[in-house]
């Protein structure tokens, strides 16, 4: 937000709604977040579409940059991957596959407390996801007509694990555990190398823990291209999973046009906190920053019915950011972020549903009843002691979730994401007798005589 005179602010009614606190008060105490975090008071519903928009770049512009890269990998395979790894990751002598010695070295260099924390998280994720397994149930819809549905694992999946400024080894658990439970026979993992051509030890430890041994040191859109088209080293897969920046997201959407499925169009991380006067500003600020530190393109939104809480949270954001190692990144993310004040909780809930957050924290003593009215969210965290960070790591739920408003129609990753549901039906002679005439009538009404005949010849063979 650009600075402007107090006189100009007061003469502009829309700006007057946007300012949550008096100009000089903010400027004196919160100079960083006055410029970084937009404050909106009592917005009209006509403004909500703009306020719920994400800070994304044009898909067409992004595609023009990503598509040539993907085509290069399609045409030149490993040679293109090595070239891009030198260029983008600054690795002088890239080697794509992770060796057995690298897995062993990662095990030796991992601290025991981190190993144990990863094992605990994996155990909770496994317990939660095992309960999602569905056994076939046979239903007799008509005498002699039995139908059922069976889950069949996808045969080969590709997992993309971002490296960059934060190696997301936790995502390996979120994808590796349910894919193992689903029985996927072949899993391939791609992750960007560090400048010395190594992979963060925790990534390799987590991969080994969930039984993934085919790991390749390649990142970004070029990794998605390799999984989409296959190279001499990296196999083509049937479905691609995993988060990433906007280049990775666009690459995954391009992959769909080549016949490869994706988990969801997941982009930069986001969190919304829906709060009333009972919220703890220290907790809320910490929750907002836990997502803001993911990357400069992350977005956090504070939705509240308490004006006093905005002031307290601005102060906490300033205090907590000052001591964060990734504080500079968090400040950049706050430029894409906003606090929105409503007079009534009904309006705040409606706005939260319009926003359709990847993560939604309900910071209220009345969290359970508010949650019953939420219809659009990737994952919901109830009450004052349920930080989003526990879902990111170890509560058991999956943290691979729809962003950019896709929670209106998409679910997060689950065991179901790694299987196909195939339906079956078996008819006995009695089944043809009981249902055949109805099918003949329906087929004839649609003008599909061959459909009718497929039943009629069987009835005739049975003497009906």
N, C-alpha and C positions, 0 to 999 in steps of 0.2 A: 504494500500500500504506500503510495507516495505521500509525503508530508504536505500539509496545506494549512492555511490559516484557520484559526478558530472561527472567524467571521464567516468564511466560505462554507465551513462545515455546517454551521447553524442555519445558513440560508438554503441549504440543499436538503429537502425532507428525506430523500432516500438515504443520504449519508447519515442523516440524523438517526435513522433506524439502525444503521450498521454499527454506529459507535455504541459500545456497551458501557463505557465509563467516560467520565469527563476528560476532555482532550489533555489538559495540563497534568492531570493526575497520572494518566498513562505515560505521558512523555517523561515525566519526572522519575517514575518508579520502574517502568517496563519499556525502556527504549527499544530493546531488541524485538520483543514480541508484539509491540505496536506495529512494527513494520512486517513482522513475520506471520502472526496469527490473526486472521480476520475475525472481527467480532460483529455478529449480526443480531439485532434485536427485533423480535416480532415480525419476521418477514411475511409478506403476503404469499398466498399459495401460488400465485402466478410466478413468483420468484424461485420456487422450490426446485424446478428443473435445473436452473442454473446453479443453485447451491449444492445440488447432489451430483453434479457433473464431476468426473475425475480428471486429473491433470494429464490427459493422454495426448500423444501426438497423432497426427493424421495417419490412418491406416494406409492410405494410398502412398503417402510420402515414405512411410516406413517400408512398405512393400518394395518400392523402387530401390531401396538400399539393400534389402535382405534377399530378394529374389535372385539377383546376379550371383550372390555368394552361394546360395543353395544350388543354383545351376552349375556353378564351378565344381562343387563337390560331386554332383550327379555325374558330371562329365569326366572329371579327373581323379575322383576318389581320394585315396590316401595322400597323393601328392598335393592336392588342394588343402587337405586338412593340415598337413605339415607346414605348408606355406602360411596359412592363416594363424597357426599356433605361434610361428615365429613373429608374425606381424602384430597380432593382437595381445598375445600373452608374453611376448618378449623372451621366448625360450630359444636359446641358440641352437641346441641340438635335440629337437623334440623326438620322443619315442611314445607311440600311442598306447600300447598295452601296459598295464601295471603287472610287474613281475611277482613271482612267488617271494623273492627276497624282499621286495617292497612291503608286501603284506606282513612278513615276519618282522621287518624293521619297525613298522608301525606299532605292532604288538609290544615290542621291547621298549619303545619310547613313550608309551601312554602311561600316564599316572594312574595308579590303582583306584583312586577315588573317582576319577572320570570314567574309568572302565565300569566301576560298580554303578555309577549313576546312569550310564547308558544301558546297562543290563536291567536296572530297575524300570527305566522308561520302556524298554522293549517288552518286559513282562506285563506291564499295565496295558500297553497297546495290544498285545496278543490276547489278553483276557477280554478286553472290550470287543475286539474284532472277531474273535471266535464265536461270540454269541450271534453274529450276523449270518452264520452259515445256515442255509435253508436246505432241508431234506425234501426230496420229491414226495408229493402227496397226490395220490391217485383219486380222481373224482369221477364218479359215474354220473354223467350229465343226463343220460337217457338209458333205459334198460338196454344193456349190450354195447353202450358207448362209453369208453373209459378214456379220460384225458389226464395228462400230467405234464409237469415242467421240470427240467433237469438243468442244473448249473454245470457248464463245461468251461474249464479254464481257457483263457486266451493263450495261444501256444508260445508266443514270443513277445515280450514287452521290453521297451526301452525306458530307463529311468534317467532323468536329467537332474543333476544335483549342482546348484550354483556354488561357485567358489568365491571369487571376487573379494570384497572386503570382509565377508563373513562366511566361512565354510559351513554350509547348512547340513552337517552330518545328521541332525535330528530328522531331516526329511527322508534320509535313507530308511530309518525305522518306520516312518509313516507310510512309505511305499513298499519297503521290503517285507514287513510283517504281513500285511493283508495279502500281498501277492503270493507269499509262501502258503498262507492258510488256504487261498483259493486253488493252489496246486499248479501254478504257472510253471511249465517245465523249463523254460529258458528266459533268463532275465539278464539284461545287458545294462550297464551303468556307465554314463559319461559324466565327467566333471572336469572343470578347467584345471590345468596344471599351474603350480606356482612357478616363479621365474627360473628356479633351478630344476625344473621338470619333475618336481616331486608332487605328491598329493598329501594334503593334510592328514596326519596319522589317524585322527578321529574318524575321518571319512572311510578310510580303509578298515579300521577296526569295526565300525558299524556295519559296513558292507559284509565283512566276514561273519559277523555275528548273525546276520539274517540269511546267510548262505549264498551271497552273491560274490562270485570270484572272477567274473568277466567285467573288468573295470578298465575304461579307456580314458586317457588324459587328453580330452578335447572339450572345449566349452563353447558357449554362445550359440548363435544361429547355425554355425557350421556343424555343431554336434547334432542338432535337430535334423540337418540335411543328411548327415551320415546315417542316422537311425531311420530316416525316411527312404533313402535310396539304396543304402548299403554300400560298402566299399570292400576291398580285398581283406581288410582287417576287421571292420565293424559290420555285423550283420544287419540287414533290413529287418524291421520289427513290424508287428501288427498294430501296436498301440503305444503311444508315447505319454509318459507321465512326468510331472515335475514342474516346479515354478521357475521363474526367471524374469529378466528385465523385459522391456517392451520389444526388443529385437527377438528374443526367444519366443515371446507370445505370438508375434507376427509369424515367425518361422513355423510354429505349431499349427497356426491357422492355414498356412500355405501347404503344410504336410497333409492336411485333410483333403485337399484337392488332388493329392497323389494317391489317395486310397488308404492312408494310414490314419487310424482313429487317434484321438487325443482325450486326455482326462477331462479337460475343461479349458476355456480361454482364461487361464489365471495369470494375472499380471502383478504389478507392484502391491506390496502389503498395505492393508488398511485396517483401521479399527474405529468404531464409533462407541462412545460412552454415553449412555442415556441415564441422566441423573436428576435427582431432586435435592431438596435442602438437607437431606440426611447423608449425603455423600461425604466422604473424607477427601478433602482436596489433595492431601499428600498421596493417597492411593491413586486418585484419578490422574494426577500429573504423571506419576510413575507409569501408569498404564498407557497414557498417550505417548510418552517418550519411548516405551518399549517397542512400539511400532515405528515411530518416527526414526529411530536409529537404524532401521533396516536399510534405508537408502533414501537418497534425495528425492526420489519419485514416489515415496510412500505418502499416504494421506491419513490424517487423524481428524476426527470430528467429535466435538463435545456438544451434546444436545442436552439442554437443561431447562428447568422451570425456576431456577434460583439464580437471580442476578448476583447475589453475594458470592456464590460459589465461583463465578467467572473471575472475579477479582482475586480470590484466594488461590485459584488454580494458576492464573498468570504469574503470581508471585512464586508459586512452587515450581513452575516450569523454568523460571529464571534461575532459581536456586539449584534445582537438580541438574539442569543442563550444564551448568558451570563445572560440575565435577564428573561429567560423563566422558569417557575416552572417545566416544563417537558423537560428542556434543555438536561438532560442526556439521555433521551429516544430519543430525536431528533438527538443527536450526533450518537447514535447507528444506527439509520435509515440511516444517511448520509453515513455510511460505505457501504450500498447497493446502493448508489446513484452516479450519475455522471453528469458532464456537457460536452456537445458535441458541438464542434465548426465546422461550415460549411462555405465554401466560398460563396455559393449561397443559396438563399432562396428556390429554387427548390429542392435542396438536403435536406434541413432541413425539408421541407414539406413531402418529401418521407420518411424520417426517422421517422417523427411523425406518419405517417400512418402505417409504419412497427411496431412501438412500440404499437399502439392501446391503448392509455391511458384510464384509468377509467375517469379521469378528465383531460381536456386539456385547458390550459389558453393560449390565443394568445395575447401576450403583444406587440402590434404594432399599429402604426397609420393606418396601412393598414389591420387591423384585418378582416374586412368583406370579402375582396377579397381573403385573405388567407384561411378563413374558408370555402369558396366555394370549395376548393380543398381538404378538409379533408373528408375522407370516413370512417375512423376507429377511433372512440372515443365514450366513454360512454356519456359524457356531455361536452359541449364546452362553454367557458367563453370568451367573446369578449371585447378586448380593455383594457385600463389601469385601469378602475374603476369597473371591474367585478371580484372580488375575488372569488375563489372557495368556500370560507367559506359561502357566501350567498346562494349558492346552497345546501350546507350541512344543512342549517337551514330554510331559510325563503323566498327565492325568489318564490317558488312554484313548481319548478321542483323536481324530485325525486332523492334522493342521493343514493339509492340502485342500484348500477351500476356494469357492468361486469369489472373484473380485470384480471390480468395475460394474457393480450392479447385477452381475449374472446370478446372484443368489435369489433373484426373482424366479429363476427357472431351473437352476442347477443345484445339485447337492455336492457335498464334499466327497473326497475319495473314501471308499469303503471296500469291503471284500467284493461287493457286487461290481465294482469298477473293473475287476480283473477276470470276470467271468462273462460268458454269454448264456442267456436263458433259452434253451431249446425246448419247444413244446412237442408233445407226442400224443397220438391218439390210436386206439385200437378198437375196431368194430367187429363184433361177432355176427354171424348170420341173423341173430335176433336183433342186433343193433341196426343192421341195414333195414330190417323189416319195420323197426319202430321209428326210424328217422327218415327213411328213404323218400317217402311220399312228400314230406315237407320240403326236402331239398329239391326234388323235381319241380315242385310248384314255384319255389323261389328262383331257380335257375331259368325256368321258362319265362317268368315275369321280367327277368333282366335280359331276355333274348339270347341266352347262352345255351344253345341246344346241346353242345358237346358236354357241358357240365351235367345237364340232365341225363344224358345217355350214360355217363360214367356210373350213375346210380341205377339207371333202368336195366342195364345189362346184368348187373349183379342180382337185382330183384328177379329178373327173368330166369337166371341160372338157379335161383332158389325156389322157383315155381310160384313167385308172387305176381 
